[in-house]
């Protein structure tokens, strides 16, 4: 990962910290002033988002550190750990919101000054839309799980703020006090779904799930462009935060000079990095006719057409 990419990721995380902090203060003040449980639940959501953003910011800085004696493959997994922690915090906050909403549904009361609450929700929707869009763009550009998790937090916040805005409007029109806690419960369910999706994704990457099939197929296509390569076998891939770790066996003509074989490997590595940026690519060469012991069954990808 280049220095400019790391700087871009950290600056984007800082933007999220500032935006989330301001929205948290605004929602909490207005929620307590109006006594609106749905707004208070959104403030709690923003508080979790802020904590998650701080964790993501730390993880992004840590993941950018160079490999050391204890982390030969770098520190990319810190981003996956960060995303998992963020998801668990979201789930915990959702259950707290459900509890508070249930208590307010049983002991219902009529919130006051609903216009202030609606104004805050409009501001929240606008700010979260622009910040989450920026974060998601950078997350895709840098392949950052931590930034992607943060962007999904803010997108969820945007939709829940919009739902609360609609609910507060109906409460203002109809006077139905049960609308407020019901909206809070709906918000919590949406948050739970987001948290579950994030946990599933980050756990998969922490347990070394392979790259998507289309990405592995692209690797095969890159290698297939080199006529000197007889076949590809034992392709293995996994994630480490923003990084992709790829290793493979290539079978070449046993009479090919070593420097020519080395040049082919360099070209393949350069082509892979052209698509995904910094990757850890390990290529093991096998002479034609040599029978290597397979490391993984059913993992041979013949490139002969």
C-alpha positions in Angstrom: 0.0 0.0 0.0 1.5 3.3 -1.1 2.0 6.2 1.4 -0.6 8.3 -0.4 -3.2 5.5 0.0 -2.5 5.2 3.7 -2.8 8.9 4.1 -6.1 8.9 2.2 -7.5 6.2 4.4 -6.4 8.0 7.6 -7.8 11.4 6.5 -11.1 9.8 5.5 -11.3 8.1 9.0 -10.7 11.6 10.6 -13.5 13.0 8.5 -15.8 10.3 9.9 -14.7 11.0 13.5 -15.5 14.7 13.2 -18.9 14.2 11.5 -20.0 11.5 13.9 -18.9 13.5 17.0 -20.9 16.5 15.9 -24.0 14.4 15.1 -23.7 12.6 18.4 -23.7 15.8 20.5 -26.6 17.2 18.5 -28.8 14.1 18.7 -28.1 13.6 22.4 -28.9 17.2 23.3 -32.1 17.3 21.2 -33.2 13.8 22.3 -32.9 14.6 26.0 -34.6 18.0 25.5 -37.6 16.6 23.6 -37.7 13.3 25.5 -37.9 11.4 22.2 -36.6 7.8 22.6 -36.1 7.3 18.9 -33.7 10.3 18.7 -31.9 9.1 21.9 -31.6 5.7 20.3 -30.0 7.4 17.3 -27.6 9.2 19.6 -26.6 5.9 21.1 -26.1 4.5 17.6 -23.9 7.5 16.8 -21.9 7.0 20.0 -21.2 3.4 18.9 -20.3 4.7 15.5 -17.9 7.1 17.0 -16.2 4.4 19.1 -16.1 2.2 16.0 -14.6 5.0 14.0 -11.8 5.5 16.6 -11.1 1.8 16.5 -11.0 1.8 12.7 -8.7 4.8 12.7 -6.3 3.0 15.0 -6.6 -0.2 12.9 -5.9 1.6 9.7 -2.7 3.2 11.2 -1.6 -0.1 12.6 -2.3 -2.0 9.4 -0.1 0.4 7.5 2.9 -0.6 9.5 5.6 -2.5 7.7 6.2 -6.3 8.3 8.3 -7.0 11.4 9.9 -10.0 13.1 6.6 -11.0 14.6 4.4 -10.2 11.6 6.1 -11.4 8.4 3.0 -10.8 6.3 2.3 -7.3 7.7 -0.4 -6.1 10.0 -3.4 -6.1 7.6 -5.5 -8.4 9.9 -5.8 -5.5 12.3 -8.5 -4.1 9.9 -10.5 -7.3 10.1 -10.2 -7.4 13.9 -11.4 -3.8 13.9 -14.4 -4.5 11.7 -15.4 -7.5 13.9 -15.2 -5.4 17.1 -17.3 -2.6 15.4 -19.9 -5.1 14.4 -20.2 -6.5 17.9 -20.6 -3.0 19.3 -23.4 -2.4 16.9 -25.2 -5.5 17.9 -24.8 -4.6 21.6 -26.2 -1.1 21.0 -29.1 -2.6 19.0 -30.2 -4.8 21.9 -29.9 -1.8 24.3 -32.2 0.2 22.0 -34.7 -2.6 21.9 -34.8 -2.7 25.7 -35.3 1.1 26.0 -37.9 1.1 23.3 -39.9 -1.6 25.0 -39.8 0.2 28.3 -41.0 3.4 26.6 -43.7 1.4 24.8 -45.0 0.1 28.1 -44.7 3.5 29.9 -45.6 5.7 26.9 -45.3 9.5 27.0 -45.7 12.3 24.5 -42.4 13.9 23.3 -42.3 17.6 23.1 -40.8 20.1 20.5 -40.9 17.5 17.7 -39.9 20.2 15.1 -36.4 20.3 16.7 -36.1 16.5 16.4 -37.1 16.6 12.7 -34.5 19.2 11.9 -31.8 17.2 13.6 -32.8 14.1 11.6 -32.7 16.1 8.3 -29.2 17.3 9.2 -28.2 13.7 10.1 -29.4 12.3 6.8 -27.6 14.9 4.8 -24.3 14.7 6.7 -24.2 10.9 6.8 -25.1 10.6 3.1 -22.1 12.7 2.0 -19.6 11.3 4.5 -20.6 7.6 4.0 -20.4 8.1 0.2 -16.9 9.5 0.5 -15.8 6.7 2.9 -17.3 3.9 0.7 -15.5 5.3 -2.3 -12.2 5.4 -0.5 -12.8 1.9 1.0 -13.3 0.4 -2.5 -10.4 2.3 -3.8 -8.0 1.1 -1.1 -9.8 -2.2 -0.3 -10.1 -1.3 3.4 -12.4 -3.5 5.5 -12.2 -1.0 8.4 -13.3 2.0 6.2 -16.0 -0.2 4.6 -17.4 -1.1 8.0 -17.4 2.5 9.0 -19.2 3.5 5.8 -21.9 0.9 6.4 -22.3 2.3 9.9 -23.0 5.7 8.6 -25.3 4.4 5.8 -27.3 2.6 8.4 -27.4 5.8 10.4 -28.6 7.7 7.4 -31.5 5.3 6.7 -32.5 5.0 10.4 -32.5 8.8 10.7 -34.7 9.0 7.7 -37.1 6.5 9.2 -37.2 8.4 12.5 -37.9 11.6 10.5 -40.9 10.0 8.9 -42.1 8.7 12.3 -41.7 12.0 14.1 -43.7 13.6 11.3 -46.5 11.1 11.8 -46.3 11.6 15.5 -46.6 15.3 15.0 -49.6 14.9 12.7 -51.5 12.1 14.6 -50.4 12.4 18.2 -49.9 8.6 18.4 -47.3 8.3 21.1 -46.6 4.6 20.4 -45.0 5.5 17.1 -41.8 6.7 18.8 -40.8 3.5 20.6 -41.9 1.4 17.6 -39.6 3.4 15.3 -36.8 2.8 17.8 -37.4 -0.9 17.6 -37.3 -0.9 13.8 -34.1 1.1 13.9 -32.6 -1.6 16.2 -33.6 -4.4 13.9 -31.9 -2.6 10.9 -28.8 -2.1 13.1 -28.8 -5.8 14.0 -28.9 -6.9 10.4 -26.0 -4.6 9.5 -24.0 -5.9 12.5 -24.6 -9.5 11.5 -23.5 -8.9 7.9 -20.3 -7.2 9.1 -19.5 -10.0 11.6 -20.0 -12.7 9.0 -17.7 -10.9 6.5 -14.9 -10.1 8.9 -14.9 -13.6 10.5 -14.7 -15.1 7.1 -11.6 -13.1 6.3 -10.0 -13.7 9.7 -10.4 -17.4 9.0 -8.6 -17.1 5.7 -11.5 -17.3 3.3 -10.4 -17.4 -0.4 -10.7 -14.5 -2.7 -13.9 -14.4 -4.7 -14.1 -16.9 -7.6 -14.1 -14.1 -10.2 -10.8 -12.8 -8.7 -9.2 -16.2 -8.8 -10.5 -16.6 -12.4 -8.8 -13.2 -13.3 -5.5 -14.5 -11.9 -5.9 -17.6 -14.2 -6.6 -15.3 -17.1 -3.5 -13.2 -16.4 -1.3 -16.3 -16.3 -3.0 -17.6 -19.5 -1.6 -14.6 -21.4 1.9 -16.0 -21.0 2.4 -18.8 -23.6 5.5 -20.0 -21.8 3.4 -21.2 -18.8 2.3 -24.7 -19.4 -0.2 -24.9 -16.5 -1.1 -23.4 -13.1 -1.8 -25.6 -10.0 -2.3 -25.2 -6.3 -3.6 -21.7 -6.4 -4.3 -20.4 -2.9 -5.6 -17.0 -1.9 -6.7 -15.2 1.2 -7.1 -11.7 2.7 -5.1 -9.8 5.2 -7.0 -6.5 5.8 -6.6 -4.5 2.6 -4.0 -6.9 1.2 -4.4 -10.0 -0.9 -2.1 -13.0 -0.3 -1.6 -15.2 -3.3 0.5 -18.3 -3.9 0.6 -20.8 -6.8 2.7 -23.4 -8.6 3.5 -22.8 -12.3 4.8 -25.5 -14.6 7.3 -24.3 -17.2 9.5 -26.0 -19.8 12.3 -27.7 -17.9 14.8 -26.5 -20.4 13.9 -22.8 -19.9 16.8 -20.6 -18.6 16.4 -19.5 -15.0 16.6 -15.8 -15.8 13.8 -16.2 -18.4 11.6 -18.1 -15.9 12.2 -15.4 -13.3 11.3 -12.6 -15.8 7.9 -14.4 -16.4 7.2 -14.5 -12.7 8.0 -10.8 -12.4 5.6 -10.0 -15.3 2.8 -12.1 -13.7 3.3 -10.4 -10.3 3.3 -7.0 -11.9 0.0 -7.8 -13.8 -1.7 -9.0 -10.6 -0.6 -5.9 -8.7 -1.8 -3.7 -11.5 -5.3 -4.9 -10.7 -5.3 -4.9 -6.9 -2.3 -2.7 -5.8 0.1 -4.1 -3.3 -0.3 -7.9 -3.0 1.9 -10.6 -1.5 2.4 -13.0 -4.5 4.4 -16.2 -4.1 5.2 -18.3 -7.2 6.7 -21.8 -7.0 8.1 -23.0 -10.3 7.9 -26.7 -11.4 9.7 -28.2 -14.4 7.4 -29.9 -17.0 7.0 -33.6 -16.1 7.7 -33.1 -12.4 5.0 -34.5 -10.2 4.5 -32.3 -7.2 2.6 -33.4 -4.2 -0.7 -31.5 -4.2 -1.3 -29.3 -1.2 -5.1 -29.0 -1.8 -7.3 -31.5 -3.6 -9.2 -30.4 -6.6 -7.3 -27.2 -6.8 -5.7 -27.6 -10.2 -6.6 -24.9 -12.8 -5.4 -26.1 -16.2 -4.8 -23.2 -18.6 -4.5 -25.3 -21.8 -7.2 -24.5 -24.3 
